[in-house]
C-alpha cells in the first residue's frame, strides 16, 4: 500500500514547551486511523502541523509525494480535508450552505462571490449523497451542530484529497445525533473513492468498526500505534489516562469504565 501521510521525527515547541517529541507515524492507502489520548497530549497540535496551520519545529511531514518545505503548502492543503469545530467560528451566519461546501474546492472560507455553477452542482450532489439535500437553500447560521458537521464534511469532500481529518467531530452532539453522525461516517468509509480517515477523539465509544488503526498519544509522545486489536487494551488506556480503566467491546464498538 502506498503512503498517503508520513510524519518523520516531528517535534513542535511553543513558548519554550515541547508539545510534540519526535513523532513518527505513517498512514497508508486504505487505512483509517483513530488518534486517541487525553487533554494536552498533543493531538490538536499534530493535526495543526499536518494541515499546515502551524510549522513543525523539526522533522518532516509528507502528504502523498509532497513534502512540507519542498512544495507549495497552500496547494498540498487542498489534498487534506479537515473537519473541526474551529471552522464554525469563521463562517459567516448568512453564508449559503452551497457556498460553504463549494469553498472547500480551494480551501477558502466566506467566498466573496457565488462559486461557479459546476462547483454548486457538485456541492448539491454531495448534500444529496449524505441525505441532506433539504439543506440546499439554507443559511449556515440556521443549522444545528450536527447539520454543520455534515456540511463541513461535504465541504472537505469538494477537494481532491488523500486524507480526511475529523478533529473531535462529535463534540457538542447529543447521544442520538452522535450515533447518526457516526453511522454516516461509516457509510462514507465504504465509498470506493473514500480517502483515508483520521478521527481525533478522547472517547473510545466513538471508534467505529471501519477504523482499522489507532495512534495513542501521551505527553507529546507516541505511547502505542498499530491495529485496533494490538493497541486498544485496558492496560494501554489506563497508562495514557493515568487511572485504572476497563475496556469492553461488543459488535465492533467499545466502552470504557473507570475502576
Secondary structure, 3 states (H helix, E strand, C coil): CCEEEEEEEEEEEECCEEEEEEEEEEEECCCCEEEECCCCCCHHHHHHHHCCCCCCCEEEEEECCEEECCECHHHHHHHEEEEEHHHHCCCCCCCEHHHHHHHHHHCCCCCCCCCCHHHHHHHHHHHHHCCCHHHCCCEHHHCCHHHHHHHHHHHHHCCCCCEEEEECCCCCCCHHHHHHHHHHHHHHHCCCCCCEEEEEECCHHHCCCCCCEEEEEECCEEEEEEEHHHHCCHHHHHHHHCCCEEEEEECCEEEEEEC
